[in-house]
């Protein structure tokens, strides 16, 4: 899959989010990033360049990778009451980074 095609898919997702955020059902824009666009690409690449067993491992890691996203959402939910939006978003992303770092560290130790 070419780099240009991947960029076009990403751009299409961003445009879709922008369009949905302007509708009466704006909250659906929060569902779109969870559509497995990039997961499909990652799974295809892992399966075609590695093995089905590597894909299975990637899928299991993907299940665990939901945890940092949940931490991001929970932290943002509470931070928007106390901080201005840009700072709340930055802090929530930092929470995601920390959770992702912990996940990767634990996963790396567990799968040696």
The 8 nearest C-alpha neighbors of each residue, nearest first, counted from 0:
[[1, 2, 4, 5, 40, 44, 3, 43],
 [2, 0, 4, 3, 5, 6, 7, 40],
 [1, 3, 5, 4, 6, 0, 7, 8],
 [4, 2, 6, 1, 5, 7, 0, 8],
 [3, 5, 7, 1, 6, 2, 8, 0],
 [6, 4, 2, 8, 3, 7, 9, 1],
 [7, 5, 3, 9, 4, 8, 10, 2],
 [8, 6, 10, 4, 9, 5, 11, 3],
 [7, 9, 11, 5, 6, 10, 4, 12],
 [10, 8, 6, 12, 7, 11, 5, 13],
 [9, 11, 7, 13, 12, 8, 6, 14],
 [10, 12, 8, 14, 9, 13, 7, 15],
 [11, 13, 15, 9, 10, 14, 16, 8],
 [12, 14, 10, 16, 15, 11, 17, 9],
 [15, 13, 17, 11, 16, 12, 18, 10],
 [16, 14, 12, 18, 17, 13, 19, 11],
 [17, 15, 28, 13, 19, 14, 18, 20],
 [18, 16, 14, 20, 15, 19, 13, 21],
 [17, 19, 15, 16, 20, 21, 14, 22],
 [18, 20, 16, 22, 21, 28, 25, 17],
 [19, 21, 25, 17, 18, 28, 22, 16],
 [20, 22, 19, 18, 25, 17, 23, 24],
 [23, 21, 25, 24, 19, 20, 18, 26],
 [22, 24, 25, 21, 20, 19, 26, 27],
 [23, 25, 22, 26, 27, 19, 20, 21],
 [24, 26, 20, 22, 27, 19, 23, 28],
 [27, 25, 28, 24, 29, 20, 30, 19],
 [26, 28, 30, 29, 25, 24, 19, 31],
 [27, 29, 16, 26, 31, 30, 19, 20],
 [30, 28, 27, 26, 31, 32, 33, 16],
 [31, 29, 27, 33, 28, 32, 34, 26],
 [30, 32, 33, 34, 28, 29, 16, 27],
 [33, 31, 34, 30, 29, 28, 12, 35],
 [32, 34, 31, 30, 35, 29, 36, 37],
 [35, 33, 31, 32, 36, 30, 37, 38],
 [34, 36, 38, 37, 39, 33, 32, 40],
 [37, 35, 39, 38, 34, 40, 8, 9],
 [36, 38, 40, 39, 35, 41, 9, 34],
 [37, 39, 35, 41, 40, 36, 42, 43],
 [40, 38, 42, 37, 36, 41, 35, 43],
 [39, 41, 37, 43, 38, 42, 44, 36],
 [42, 40, 38, 44, 43, 39, 37, 45],
 [43, 41, 39, 45, 44, 40, 38, 46],
 [42, 44, 40, 46, 41, 45, 47, 39],
 [43, 45, 41, 47, 42, 46, 48, 40],
 [46, 44, 42, 48, 49, 47, 43, 54],
 [47, 45, 50, 43, 54, 51, 49, 44],
 [46, 48, 44, 45, 49, 43, 50, 51],
 [49, 47, 45, 46, 44, 50, 43, 53],
 [50, 48, 45, 46, 47, 53, 51, 54],
 [51, 49, 46, 53, 52, 54, 47, 48],
 [50, 52, 54, 53, 46, 55, 49, 45],
 [51, 53, 55, 50, 54, 56, 49, 46],
 [54, 52, 56, 50, 51, 55, 57, 49],
 [55, 53, 51, 57, 52, 56, 46, 45],
 [54, 56, 52, 58, 53, 57, 51, 59],
 [57, 55, 53, 59, 54, 58, 60, 52],
 [56, 58, 54, 60, 55, 59, 61, 53],
 [57, 59, 61, 55, 56, 60, 54, 62],
 [60, 58, 56, 62, 61, 57, 55, 63],
 [59, 61, 57, 63, 62, 58, 64, 56],
 [62, 60, 64, 58, 59, 63, 57, 65],
 [61, 63, 59, 60, 64, 65, 58, 66],
 [62, 64, 60, 65, 61, 66, 59, 102],
 [65, 63, 61, 66, 62, 67, 60, 68],
 [64, 66, 68, 63, 67, 62, 69, 61],
 [65, 67, 69, 64, 68, 63, 70, 98],
 [68, 66, 70, 95, 98, 69, 99, 65],
 [69, 67, 71, 65, 70, 66, 72, 95],
 [68, 70, 66, 72, 71, 67, 73, 65],
 [69, 71, 67, 73, 68, 72, 74, 66],
 [72, 70, 68, 95, 91, 74, 69, 73],
 [71, 73, 69, 75, 70, 74, 76, 68],
 [74, 72, 76, 70, 75, 71, 69, 77],
 [73, 75, 71, 77, 76, 91, 72, 78],
 [76, 74, 78, 72, 91, 77, 73, 79],
 [77, 75, 73, 74, 78, 79, 72, 80],
 [76, 78, 74, 75, 79, 80, 73, 81],
 [77, 79, 75, 80, 87, 81, 76, 82],
 [80, 78, 82, 81, 87, 77, 76, 75],
 [81, 79, 78, 77, 82, 76, 83, 87],
 [80, 82, 78, 79, 83, 77, 87, 84],
 [83, 81, 87, 79, 78, 86, 80, 84],
 [82, 84, 86, 85, 87, 79, 81, 80],
 [83, 85, 87, 86, 88, 79, 82, 89],
 [86, 84, 88, 87, 83, 89, 82, 90],
 [85, 87, 89, 88, 84, 83, 90, 82],
 [88, 86, 84, 90, 78, 82, 89, 85],
 [89, 87, 91, 85, 86, 90, 84, 92],
 [88, 90, 86, 92, 87, 91, 85, 93],
 [89, 91, 93, 87, 92, 88, 86, 94],
 [92, 90, 94, 88, 71, 75, 93, 89],
 [93, 91, 95, 89, 94, 90, 88, 96],
 [92, 94, 90, 96, 95, 91, 97, 89],
 [93, 95, 91, 97, 92, 96, 71, 98],
 [94, 96, 92, 67, 71, 98, 93, 97],
 [97, 95, 93, 99, 94, 98, 100, 92],
 [96, 98, 100, 94, 99, 95, 93, 101],
 [97, 99, 67, 95, 101, 100, 96, 102],
 [98, 100, 102, 96, 101, 97, 67, 95],
 [101, 99, 97, 103, 102, 98, 96, 104],
 [102, 100, 104, 98, 99, 103, 105, 97],
 [103, 101, 99, 105, 100, 104, 106, 98],
 [104, 102, 106, 100, 101, 105, 107, 99],
 [105, 103, 101, 107, 102, 106, 100, 108],
 [104, 106, 108, 102, 107, 103, 101, 109],
 [107, 105, 103, 109, 108, 104, 102, 110],
 [108, 106, 104, 110, 105, 109, 103, 111],
 [109, 107, 105, 106, 110, 111, 104, 103],
 [108, 110, 106, 107, 111, 105, 104, 103],
 [111, 109, 107, 108, 106, 105, 56, 104],
 [110, 108, 109, 107, 106, 105, 104, 103]]
